[in-house]
């Protein structure tokens, strides 16, 4: 029964009418899990006064499978870690490698170095960043910052 529920949730979609006129209707279909991550991202962003990159929050949520408390904990530790000038320099030395792998979100790249350094992931920081930014994609764009 649990397996069925989990599978059913994984295959569920939300439908939202985006626009319509008398002849056509445009419906946006989004995966239920995706919508959940988006809502959680917005909640966590509000808790941090919208000072954290949406895509970073979203990436952490994905990596911890939607665990909000764990996401907040990682963000707190990361923000403290990031304040040390030494850690920013670590990223600056590897920045070109990230960009060459099409990992263009500097916040996620820096976070992936932190995650790898702390032993939270089994792959390299570049593999982690590539997986979440290139393979999975990041849902937020620059204009989303204005819609907070």
DSSP file (Angstrom, degrees, kcal/mol; ACC not computed):
  #  RESIDUE AA STRUCTURE BP1 BP2  ACC     N-H-->O    O-->H-N    N-H-->O    O-->H-N    TCO  KAPPA ALPHA  PHI   PSI    X-CA   Y-CA   Z-CA
    1    1 A X     >        0   0    0      0, 0.0     4,-2.3     0, 0.0     5,-0.1   0.000 360.0 360.0 360.0 -44.8    0.0    0.0    0.0
    2    2 A X  H  >  +     0   0    0      1,-0.2     4,-2.8     2,-0.2     5,-0.2   0.908 360.0  51.2 -60.7 -42.6    2.8    2.5    0.9
    3    3 A X  H  > S+     0   0    0      1,-0.2     4,-2.7     2,-0.2     5,-0.2   0.914 109.4  50.6 -62.0 -42.3    4.6    1.7   -2.4
    4    4 A X  H  > S+     0   0    0      2,-0.2     4,-2.9     1,-0.2    -1,-0.2   0.916 110.8  48.7 -61.4 -44.0    1.4    2.3   -4.3
    5    5 A X  H  X S+     0   0    0     -4,-2.3     4,-2.6     2,-0.2    -2,-0.2   0.938 112.7  47.4 -62.5 -47.3    0.9    5.6   -2.6
    6    6 A X  H  X S+     0   0    0     -4,-2.8     4,-2.2     1,-0.2    -2,-0.2   0.920 114.4  46.6 -61.0 -44.1    4.5    6.7   -3.3
    7    7 A X  H  X S+     0   0    0     -4,-2.7     4,-1.5    -5,-0.2    -1,-0.2   0.916 111.5  51.7 -64.3 -42.5    4.3    5.7   -6.9
    8    8 A X  H  < S+     0   0    0     -4,-2.9     4,-0.4    -5,-0.2     3,-0.2   0.907 110.5  48.7 -60.9 -41.6    0.9    7.4   -7.2
    9    9 A X  H >< S+     0   0    0     -4,-2.6     3,-1.0     1,-0.2    24,-0.3   0.891 108.4  54.1 -65.4 -38.9    2.4   10.6   -5.8
   10   10 A X  H 3< S+     0   0    0     -4,-2.2    -1,-0.2     1,-0.2    -2,-0.2   0.795 112.9  43.3 -65.3 -27.6    5.4   10.4   -8.2
   11   11 A X  T 3< S+     0   0    0     -4,-1.5    -1,-0.2    -3,-0.2    -2,-0.2   0.405  91.0 111.7 -99.1   1.9    3.1   10.2  -11.2
   12   12 A X    <   -     0   0    0     -3,-1.0    20,-2.0    -4,-0.4     2,-0.3  -0.493  46.2-165.6 -82.4 146.8    0.6   12.9  -10.1
   13   13 A X  E     -A   31   0A   0     18,-0.2     2,-0.4    -2,-0.2    18,-0.2  -0.952  14.2-137.8-129.1 147.9    0.3   16.2  -11.9
   14   14 A X  E     -A   30   0A   0     16,-3.5    16,-2.3    -2,-0.3     2,-0.4  -0.853  17.5-153.5-100.5 142.1   -1.3   19.5  -11.0
   15   15 A X  E     +A   29   0A   0     -2,-0.4     2,-0.4    14,-0.2    14,-0.2  -0.961  14.6 177.1-118.6 135.0   -3.3   21.3  -13.7
   16   16 A X  E     -A   28   0A   0     12,-1.8    12,-3.3    -2,-0.4     2,-0.7  -0.995  31.6-124.6-138.1 129.3   -3.8   25.1  -13.8
   17   17 A X  E     -A   27   0A   0     -2,-0.4    10,-0.3    10,-0.2     3,-0.1  -0.634  27.6-178.8 -74.3 116.2   -5.5   27.1  -16.4
   18   18 A X  E     -     0   0A   0      8,-2.9     2,-0.3    -2,-0.7    -1,-0.2   0.868  63.0 -18.9 -84.6 -41.6   -3.0   29.7  -17.5
   19   19 A X  E     -A   26   0A   0      7,-1.3     7,-3.4     2,-0.0    -1,-0.3  -0.983  61.8-179.3-161.0 158.7   -5.1   31.5  -20.0
   20   20 A X  E     -A   25   0A   0     -2,-0.3     2,-0.2     5,-0.2     5,-0.2  -0.988   8.1-178.5-160.3 154.2   -8.3   31.0  -22.1
   21   21 A X        -     0   0    0      3,-2.7    -2,-0.0    -2,-0.3     0, 0.0  -0.706  58.2 -73.9-135.7-167.6  -10.5   32.7  -24.6
   22   22 A X  S    S+     0   0    0     -2,-0.2     3,-0.1     1,-0.2    -2,-0.0   0.712 129.9  30.1 -68.8 -17.5  -13.7   31.5  -26.2
   23   23 A X  S    S+     0   0    0      1,-0.2     2,-0.3     0, 0.0    -1,-0.2   0.685 120.0  35.7-111.8 -25.7  -11.9   29.0  -28.5
   24   24 A X        -     0   0    0      2,-0.0    -3,-2.7     0, 0.0     2,-0.4  -0.908  50.8-163.1-134.7 158.3   -8.8   27.9  -26.6
   25   25 A X  E     -A   20   0A   0     -2,-0.3     2,-0.6    -5,-0.2    -5,-0.2  -0.982  12.2-151.1-139.8 126.0   -7.6   27.1  -23.1
   26   26 A X  E     -A   19   0A   0     -7,-3.4    -8,-2.9    -2,-0.4    -7,-1.3  -0.879  16.2-168.2-101.1 122.8   -3.9   26.9  -22.1
   27   27 A X  E     -A   17   0A   0     -2,-0.6     2,-0.6   -10,-0.3   -10,-0.2  -0.934  12.0-147.2-115.6 130.0   -3.3   24.5  -19.2
   28   28 A X  E     -A   16   0A   0    -12,-3.3   -12,-1.8    -2,-0.5     2,-0.5  -0.855  12.9-161.4 -95.9 121.5   -0.1   24.3  -17.3
   29   29 A X  E     +A   15   0A   0     -2,-0.6     2,-0.4   -14,-0.2   -14,-0.2  -0.899  13.3 176.4-102.6 127.9    0.8   20.8  -16.1
   30   30 A X  E     -A   14   0A   0    -16,-2.3   -16,-3.5    -2,-0.5     2,-0.1  -0.984  35.8-105.7-131.6 146.0    3.3   20.6  -13.3
   31   31 A X  E  >  -A   13   0A   0     -2,-0.4     4,-2.2   -18,-0.2   -18,-0.2  -0.453  27.9-129.3 -66.2 135.7    4.5   17.6  -11.4
   32   32 A X  H  > S+     0   0    0    -20,-2.0     4,-2.1     1,-0.2     5,-0.1   0.885 108.8  51.7 -55.5 -43.4    3.1   17.5   -7.8
   33   33 A X  H  > S+     0   0    0    -21,-0.3     4,-2.2   -24,-0.3    -1,-0.2   0.897 108.2  51.8 -63.4 -40.4    6.6   17.0   -6.3
   34   34 A X  H  > S+     0   0    0      2,-0.2     4,-2.3     1,-0.2    -2,-0.2   0.933 109.2  49.9 -60.5 -47.7    7.9   20.0   -8.2
   35   35 A X  H  X S+     0   0    0     -4,-2.2     4,-2.5     1,-0.2    -1,-0.2   0.884 108.8  53.2 -59.7 -38.6    5.1   22.2   -7.0
   36   36 A X  H  X S+     0   0    0     -4,-2.1     4,-2.6     1,-0.2    -1,-0.2   0.929 109.2  47.9 -63.3 -44.9    5.8   21.1   -3.4
   37   37 A X  H  X S+     0   0    0     -4,-2.2     4,-2.6     1,-0.2    -2,-0.2   0.882 110.6  52.4 -63.3 -38.0    9.5   22.1   -3.8
   38   38 A X  H  X S+     0   0    0     -4,-2.3     4,-2.1     2,-0.2    -2,-0.2   0.938 111.4  46.2 -63.7 -46.1    8.5   25.4   -5.2
   39   39 A X  H  X S+     0   0    0     -4,-2.5     4,-2.1     1,-0.2    -2,-0.2   0.917 113.9  48.3 -62.8 -43.5    6.1   26.2   -2.3
   40   40 A X  H  X S+     0   0    0     -4,-2.6     4,-2.6     1,-0.2     5,-0.2   0.895 109.0  54.3 -64.0 -39.4    8.7   25.0    0.2
   41   41 A X  H  X S+     0   0    0     -4,-2.6     4,-2.6     1,-0.2    -1,-0.2   0.923 108.9  48.0 -59.5 -44.9   11.4   27.2   -1.5
   42   42 A X  H  X S+     0   0    0     -4,-2.1     4,-2.0     2,-0.2    -1,-0.2   0.881 111.4  50.7 -66.1 -37.9    9.2   30.2   -1.1
   43   43 A X  H  X S+     0   0    0     -4,-2.1     4,-1.7     2,-0.2    -2,-0.2   0.939 113.4  44.2 -64.1 -47.1    8.5   29.5    2.5
   44   44 A X  H  X S+     0   0    0     -4,-2.6     4,-1.4     1,-0.2    -2,-0.2   0.898 110.8  55.0 -66.1 -40.0   12.1   29.1    3.4
   45   45 A X  H  <>S+     0   0    0     -4,-2.6     5,-3.5    -5,-0.2     6,-0.4   0.911 106.7  51.0 -58.7 -42.8   13.0   32.2    1.3
   46   46 A X  H ><5S+     0   0    0     -4,-2.0     3,-1.7     1,-0.2    -1,-0.2   0.876 105.5  56.2 -62.7 -37.8   10.5   34.2    3.4
   47   47 A X  H 3<5S+     0   0    0     -4,-1.7    -1,-0.2     1,-0.3    -2,-0.2   0.822 110.5  45.0 -62.9 -30.5   12.1   32.9    6.6
   48   48 A X  T ><5S-     0   0    0     -4,-1.4     3,-1.6    -3,-0.4    -1,-0.3   0.088 120.0-109.7-100.1  20.7   15.5   34.3    5.4
   49   49 A X  T < 5 -     0   0    0     -3,-1.7    -3,-0.2     1,-0.3    -2,-0.1   0.823  65.6 -70.1  53.5  34.9   13.9   37.6    4.2
   50   50 A X  T 3 <S+     0   0    0     -5,-3.5    -1,-0.3    -6,-0.2    -4,-0.1   0.787 104.6 126.4  56.7  32.3   14.5   36.6    0.6
   51   51 A X    <   +     0   0    0     -3,-1.6     2,-0.4    -6,-0.4    -2,-0.1   0.535  52.2  77.8 -93.6  -8.5   18.2   37.0    1.0
   52   52 A X  S    S-     0   0    0     -7,-0.2    -4,-0.1    -8,-0.1     2,-0.1  -0.845  93.5-101.2-106.5 138.6   19.1   33.5   -0.3
   53   53 A X     >  -     0   0    0     -2,-0.4     4,-2.0     1,-0.1     3,-0.5  -0.336  26.1-137.5 -55.4 126.6   19.1   32.5   -3.9
   54   54 A X  H  > S+     0   0    0      1,-0.2     4,-2.8     2,-0.2     5,-0.2   0.900 103.3  53.0 -54.2 -44.6   15.8   30.7   -4.8
   55   55 A X  H  > S+     0   0    0      1,-0.2     4,-2.3     2,-0.2    -1,-0.2   0.821 106.0  53.6 -66.6 -30.0   17.6   28.1   -6.9
   56   56 A X  H  > S+     0   0    0     -3,-0.5     4,-2.4     2,-0.2    -1,-0.2   0.943 111.0  45.5 -66.3 -47.6   20.0   27.4   -4.0
   57   57 A X  H  X S+     0   0    0     -4,-2.0     4,-2.7     1,-0.2    -2,-0.2   0.940 113.7  50.1 -59.4 -47.0   17.2   26.7   -1.7
   58   58 A X  H  X S+     0   0    0     -4,-2.8     4,-2.4     1,-0.2    -1,-0.2   0.901 110.2  50.4 -58.3 -43.7   15.4   24.6   -4.3
   59   59 A X  H  X S+     0   0    0     -4,-2.3     4,-2.3     2,-0.2    -1,-0.2   0.909 111.1  47.6 -63.6 -43.3   18.6   22.6   -4.9
   60   60 A X  H  X S+     0   0    0     -4,-2.4     4,-1.7     2,-0.2    -2,-0.2   0.932 110.6  52.5 -64.4 -44.3   19.1   21.8   -1.2
   61   61 A X  H  <>S+     0   0    0     -4,-2.7     5,-3.2     1,-0.2     6,-0.4   0.919 110.7  48.1 -56.5 -44.4   15.5   20.8   -0.9
   62   62 A X  H ><5S+     0   0    0     -4,-2.4     3,-1.4     1,-0.2    -1,-0.2   0.922 109.7  51.8 -61.4 -44.1   15.9   18.4   -3.8
   63   63 A X  H 3<5S+     0   0    0     -4,-2.3    -1,-0.2     1,-0.3    -2,-0.2   0.769 116.0  40.3 -69.1 -24.5   19.1   16.9   -2.3
   64   64 A X  T ><5S-     0   0    0     -4,-1.7     3,-0.9    -3,-0.2    -1,-0.3   0.186 115.0-114.2-107.2  15.8   17.4   16.3    1.0
   65   65 A X  T < 5S-     0   0    0     -3,-1.4    -3,-0.2     1,-0.2     3,-0.1   0.859  74.0 -48.4  55.8  43.1   14.1   15.1   -0.5
   66   66 A X  T 3 <S+     0   0    0     -5,-3.2     2,-1.0     1,-0.2    -1,-0.2   0.580  87.1 152.5  82.9  10.6   12.0   18.0    0.8
   67   67 A X    <>  -     0   0    0     -3,-0.9     4,-2.1    -6,-0.4    -1,-0.2  -0.642  24.1-169.9 -77.7 103.8   13.1   17.9    4.4
   68   68 A X  H  > S+     0   0    0     -2,-1.0     4,-2.6     1,-0.2     5,-0.2   0.911  81.7  51.3 -63.8 -45.4   12.6   21.6    5.4
   69   69 A X  H  > S+     0   0    0      1,-0.2     4,-2.2     2,-0.2    -1,-0.2   0.907 112.2  46.9 -60.8 -41.8   14.3   21.3    8.8
   70   70 A X  H  > S+     0   0    0      2,-0.2     4,-2.7     1,-0.2    -1,-0.2   0.885 111.0  52.7 -66.9 -38.2   17.4   19.8    7.2
   71   71 A X  H  X S+     0   0    0     -4,-2.1     4,-2.5     2,-0.2    -2,-0.2   0.930 110.6  46.9 -61.7 -46.0   17.4   22.4    4.5
   72   72 A X  H  X S+     0   0    0     -4,-2.6     4,-2.3     2,-0.2    -2,-0.2   0.894 111.8  51.5 -63.9 -40.4   17.3   25.2    7.0
   73   73 A X  H  X S+     0   0    0     -4,-2.2     4,-2.4    -5,-0.2     5,-0.2   0.941 111.3  46.5 -61.8 -47.7   20.1   23.6    9.0
   74   74 A X  H  X S+     0   0    0     -4,-2.7     4,-2.8     1,-0.2    -2,-0.2   0.899 111.7  51.8 -62.3 -40.5   22.3   23.2    5.9
   75   75 A X  H  X S+     0   0    0     -4,-2.5     4,-2.8     2,-0.2    -1,-0.2   0.916 110.1  49.1 -61.9 -42.2   21.6   26.9    4.9
   76   76 A X  H  X S+     0   0    0     -4,-2.3     4,-1.7     2,-0.2    -2,-0.2   0.937 114.5  43.4 -62.9 -47.6   22.5   28.1    8.4
   77   77 A X  H  X S+     0   0    0     -4,-2.4     4,-2.6     1,-0.2    -1,-0.2   0.912 115.1  50.7 -64.7 -41.9   25.8   26.1    8.5
   78   78 A X  H  X S+     0   0    0     -4,-2.8     4,-3.0    -5,-0.2    -2,-0.2   0.916 106.6  53.1 -62.8 -44.7   26.6   27.2    4.9
   79   79 A X  H  X S+     0   0    0     -4,-2.8     4,-0.8     1,-0.2    -1,-0.2   0.876 112.5  45.3 -61.2 -37.2   26.0   30.9    5.5
   80   80 A X  H >< S+     0   0    0     -4,-1.7     3,-0.7    -5,-0.2     4,-0.4   0.926 114.0  48.9 -68.7 -45.4   28.4   30.7    8.4
   81   81 A X  H >< S+     0   0    0     -4,-2.6     3,-1.3     1,-0.2     6,-0.3   0.883 106.4  57.8 -59.6 -40.7   31.0   28.7    6.4
   82   82 A X  H 3< S+     0   0    0     -4,-3.0    -1,-0.2     1,-0.3     6,-0.2   0.750  92.6  68.6 -65.2 -26.0   30.6   31.2    3.5
   83   83 A X  T << S+     0   0    0     -4,-0.8     2,-0.6    -3,-0.7    -1,-0.3   0.690  77.2  93.6 -69.8 -18.4   31.7   34.2    5.6
   84   84 A X  S X> S-     0   0    0     -3,-1.3     3,-1.5    -4,-0.4     4,-1.0  -0.669  74.0-144.3 -79.2 120.8   35.2   32.8    5.9
   85   85 A X  H 3> S+     0   0    0     -2,-0.6     4,-1.9     1,-0.3     5,-0.2   0.809  96.4  65.6 -56.1 -32.2   37.3   34.4    3.1
   86   86 A X  H 3> S+     0   0    0      1,-0.2     4,-1.4     2,-0.2    -1,-0.3   0.866  99.0  52.2 -55.9 -39.0   39.3   31.3    2.7
   87   87 A X  H <> S+     0   0    0     -3,-1.5     4,-1.3    -6,-0.3    -1,-0.2   0.855 105.8  51.9 -72.9 -35.6   36.2   29.4    1.5
   88   88 A X  H  X S+     0   0    0     -4,-1.0     4,-2.4     1,-0.2    -1,-0.2   0.893 107.5  54.5 -64.9 -38.8   35.3   32.0   -1.2
   89   89 A X  H  X S+     0   0    0     -4,-1.9     4,-2.0     1,-0.2    -2,-0.2   0.852 100.5  59.9 -64.0 -34.3   38.8   31.7   -2.5
   90   90 A X  H  X S+     0   0    0     -4,-1.4     4,-0.9     1,-0.2    -1,-0.2   0.922 109.4  43.6 -58.1 -43.1   38.4   27.9   -2.8
   91   91 A X  H >X S+     0   0    0     -4,-1.3     4,-1.5     1,-0.2     3,-0.9   0.921 108.3  56.9 -68.9 -43.6   35.5   28.5   -5.2
   92   92 A X  H 3< S+     0   0    0     -4,-2.4     4,-0.4     1,-0.3    -1,-0.2   0.852 105.5  52.5 -57.5 -34.7   37.4   31.2   -7.1
   93   93 A X  H 3< S+     0   0    0     -4,-2.0    -1,-0.3     1,-0.2    -2,-0.2   0.795 119.5  34.3 -70.1 -27.9   40.2   28.7   -7.8
   94   94 A X  H XX S+     0   0    0     -4,-0.9     4,-1.8    -3,-0.9     3,-0.7   0.449  87.9 102.4-105.0  -2.8   37.7   26.2   -9.2
   95   95 A X  H 3X S+     0   0    0     -4,-1.5     4,-2.5     1,-0.3     5,-0.2   0.865  78.8  53.8 -52.2 -45.0   35.2   28.6  -10.8
   96   96 A X  H 3> S+     0   0    0     -4,-0.4     4,-2.5     1,-0.2    -1,-0.3   0.885 106.8  52.3 -60.2 -39.8   36.5   28.1  -14.4
   97   97 A X  H <> S+     0   0    0     -3,-0.7     4,-1.2     2,-0.2    -1,-0.2   0.910 110.0  48.9 -62.7 -42.2   36.0   24.3  -14.0
   98   98 A X  H ><>S+     0   0    0     -4,-1.8     5,-2.6     1,-0.2     3,-0.6   0.946 112.0  47.9 -61.4 -48.5   32.4   24.8  -12.9
   99   99 A X  H ><5S+     0   0    0     -4,-2.5     3,-2.0     1,-0.3    -2,-0.2   0.891 106.9  56.5 -62.3 -40.7   31.6   27.2  -15.8
  100  100 A X  H 3<5S+     0   0    0     -4,-2.5    -1,-0.3     1,-0.3    -2,-0.2   0.806 106.4  50.8 -61.1 -28.5   33.2   24.7  -18.3
  101  101 A X  T <<5S-     0   0    0     -4,-1.2    -1,-0.3    -3,-0.6    -2,-0.2   0.258 124.0-108.4 -91.2  11.9   30.7   22.1  -17.0
  102  102 A X  T < 5S+     0   0    0     -3,-2.0     2,-1.1     1,-0.2    -3,-0.2   0.741  73.5 142.5  66.9  27.7   27.9   24.6  -17.5
  103  103 A X      < +     0   0    0     -5,-2.6    -1,-0.2    -6,-0.2    -2,-0.1  -0.803  15.2 160.6 -95.4  92.4   27.4   25.1  -13.8
  104  104 A X        +     0   0    0     -2,-1.1     2,-0.9    -3,-0.1    -1,-0.1   0.418  38.9  95.7-102.6   0.4   26.7   28.9  -13.9
  105  105 A X     >  -     0   0    0      1,-0.2     4,-2.4    -3,-0.1     5,-0.2  -0.818  55.6-165.5 -93.4 107.0   24.9   29.5  -10.6
  106  106 A X  H  > S+     0   0    0     -2,-0.9     4,-2.6     1,-0.2     5,-0.2   0.819  85.5  55.9 -64.4 -31.8   27.7   30.6   -8.3
  107  107 A X  H  > S+     0   0    0      2,-0.2     4,-2.4     1,-0.2    -1,-0.2   0.926 110.8  43.6 -66.0 -44.3   25.7   30.1   -5.2
  108  108 A X  H  > S+     0   0    0      2,-0.2     4,-2.4     1,-0.2    -2,-0.2   0.895 113.6  52.4 -67.7 -39.0   25.0   26.5   -6.0
  109  109 A X  H  X S+     0   0    0     -4,-2.4     4,-1.6     2,-0.2    -2,-0.2   0.939 111.7  45.1 -61.3 -47.4   28.7   26.0   -7.0
  110  110 A X  H  X S+     0   0    0     -4,-2.6     4,-2.1     1,-0.2    -2,-0.2   0.911 112.8  51.8 -63.2 -42.1   29.9   27.4   -3.7
  111  111 A X  H  X S+     0   0    0     -4,-2.4     4,-3.1     1,-0.2    -1,-0.2   0.885 105.3  55.6 -61.8 -38.1   27.4   25.3   -1.8
  112  112 A X  H  X S+     0   0    0     -4,-2.4     4,-2.3     2,-0.2    -1,-0.2   0.859 106.1  50.9 -66.2 -33.6   28.5   22.2   -3.6
  113  113 A X  H  X S+     0   0    0     -4,-1.6     4,-2.7     2,-0.2    -1,-0.2   0.932 112.5  47.1 -64.7 -45.4   32.1   22.9   -2.4
  114  114 A X  H  X S+     0   0    0     -4,-2.1     4,-2.2     2,-0.2    -2,-0.2   0.938 112.4  49.5 -58.5 -48.7   30.8   23.2    1.1
  115  115 A X  H  <>S+     0   0    0     -4,-3.1     5,-2.3     1,-0.2     6,-0.6   0.901 114.2  44.6 -60.3 -43.8   28.7   20.1    0.8
  116  116 A X  H ><5S+     0   0    0     -4,-2.3     3,-1.1     1,-0.2    -1,-0.2   0.914 111.9  52.5 -68.0 -42.8   31.6   18.0   -0.5
  117  117 A X  H 3<5S+     0   0    0     -4,-2.7    -2,-0.2     1,-0.3    -1,-0.2   0.870 109.4  49.2 -61.2 -37.9   34.0   19.4    2.1
  118  118 A X  T 3<5S-     0   0    0     -4,-2.2    -1,-0.3    -5,-0.2    -2,-0.2   0.544 114.8-117.2 -80.7  -6.6   31.7   18.5    4.9
  119  119 A X  T < 5S+     0   0    0     -3,-1.1    -3,-0.2    -4,-0.4    -2,-0.1   0.711  75.4 130.5  79.9  20.3   31.3   15.0    3.5
  120  120 A X      < +     0   0    0     -5,-2.3     2,-0.3    -6,-0.2    -4,-0.2   0.626  68.3  44.7 -81.1 -13.4   27.5   15.3    2.8
  121  121 A X        -     0   0    0     -6,-0.6    -2,-0.1     2,-0.1     4,-0.1  -0.932  66.7-146.3-130.3 154.9   27.9   14.0   -0.7
  122  122 A X  S    S+     0   0    0     -2,-0.3     2,-0.1     2,-0.1    -1,-0.1   0.593  80.5  64.5 -94.7 -12.7   29.9   11.1   -2.2
  123  123 A X  S    S-     0   0    0      1,-0.2    -2,-0.1     2,-0.0     2,-0.0  -0.447  96.0 -79.6-102.9 179.1   30.7   12.8   -5.5
  124  124 A X     >  -     0   0    0     -2,-0.1     4,-2.4     1,-0.1    -1,-0.2  -0.304  39.8-110.9 -75.0 163.7   32.8   15.8   -6.3
  125  125 A X  H  > S+     0   0    0      1,-0.2     4,-2.5     2,-0.2     5,-0.2   0.878 119.4  50.8 -61.8 -37.6   31.5   19.3   -5.9
  126  126 A X  H  > S+     0   0    0      2,-0.2     4,-2.7     1,-0.2    -1,-0.2   0.896 109.4  50.1 -69.3 -39.9   31.5   19.8   -9.7
  127  127 A X  H  > S+     0   0    0      2,-0.2     4,-2.3     1,-0.2    -2,-0.2   0.906 111.9  48.9 -63.2 -40.7   29.5   16.6  -10.2
  128  128 A X  H  X S+     0   0    0     -4,-2.4     4,-2.1     2,-0.2     5,-0.2   0.952 113.4  45.6 -62.7 -49.8   27.0   17.6   -7.6
  129  129 A X  H  X S+     0   0    0     -4,-2.5     4,-2.5     1,-0.2     5,-0.5   0.908 113.8  49.4 -61.4 -43.0   26.6   21.1   -9.1
  130  130 A X  H  X>S+     0   0    0     -4,-2.7     5,-2.2     1,-0.2     4,-1.7   0.908 109.1  53.1 -63.3 -41.5   26.3   19.7  -12.6
  131  131 A X  I  <>S+     0   0    0     -4,-2.3     5,-1.9    -5,-0.2    -1,-0.2   0.922 117.4  35.7 -59.8 -45.1   23.7   17.2  -11.5
  132  132 A X  I  <5S+     0   0    0     -4,-2.1    -2,-0.2     3,-0.2    -1,-0.2   0.767 128.3  31.8 -85.7 -25.3   21.4   19.8   -9.9
  133  133 A X  I  <5S+     0   0    0     -4,-2.5     5,-0.3    -5,-0.2    -3,-0.2   0.843 130.7  25.6-100.2 -38.8   21.9   22.7  -12.3
  134  134 A X  I  <5S+     0   0    0     -4,-1.7    -3,-0.2    -5,-0.5    -4,-0.1   0.920 129.6  34.6 -91.3 -51.7   22.5   21.1  -15.7
  135  135 A X  I   <S+     0   0    0     -5,-2.2    -3,-0.2     1,-0.1    -4,-0.2   0.953 133.6  24.7 -71.1 -50.3   20.8   17.7  -15.5
  136  136 A X  S   <S-     0   0    0     -5,-1.9    -3,-0.2    -6,-0.3    -4,-0.2   0.790 101.9-141.8 -87.6 -29.7   17.9   18.6  -13.3
  137  137 A X        -     0   0    0     -6,-0.2     2,-0.4     1,-0.0    -3,-0.2   0.116  10.7-101.1  84.3 156.6   17.6   22.2  -14.1
  138  138 A X        -     0   0    0     -5,-0.3   -83,-0.1     1,-0.1    -5,-0.0  -0.970  22.0-151.7-117.8 132.9   16.8   25.1  -11.8
  139  139 A X        +     0   0    0     -2,-0.4     2,-0.3   -85,-0.1    -1,-0.1   0.704  66.0  82.8 -81.2 -20.3   13.3   26.6  -12.0
  140  140 A X        -     0   0    0      3,-0.0     2,-0.2     2,-0.0    -2,-0.1  -0.643  54.2-170.2 -95.1 143.5   13.8   30.2  -11.0
  141  141 A X    >   -     0   0    0     -2,-0.3     3,-1.8   -87,-0.0     4,-0.5  -0.720  42.9 -89.6-120.6 173.0   14.9   33.0  -13.3
  142  142 A X  G >  S+     0   0    0      1,-0.3     3,-1.4    -2,-0.2     4,-0.4   0.840 122.1  58.8 -53.2 -40.3   16.0   36.5  -12.7
  143  143 A X  G >  S+     0   0    0      1,-0.3     3,-1.0     2,-0.2     4,-0.5   0.735  90.9  71.4 -66.9 -20.1   12.5   38.0  -13.0
  144  144 A X  G X  S+     0   0    0     -3,-1.8     3,-0.8     1,-0.2    -1,-0.3   0.774  85.9  66.9 -65.7 -24.8   11.3   35.7  -10.1
  145  145 A X  G X  S+     0   0    0     -3,-1.4     3,-0.7    -4,-0.5    -1,-0.2   0.816  99.1  51.5 -63.2 -29.6   13.3   37.9   -7.7
  146  146 A X  G <  S+     0   0    0     -3,-1.0    -1,-0.2    -4,-0.4    -2,-0.2   0.644 101.9  61.7 -81.4 -15.2   10.9   40.7   -8.4
  147  147 A X  G <         0   0    0     -3,-0.8    -1,-0.2    -4,-0.5    -2,-0.1   0.047 360.0 360.0-101.0  26.0    7.8   38.6   -7.7
  148  148 A X    <         0   0    0     -3,-0.7    -1,-0.2   -98,-0.0    -2,-0.1   0.500 360.0 360.0 -70.3 360.0    8.6   37.9   -4.0
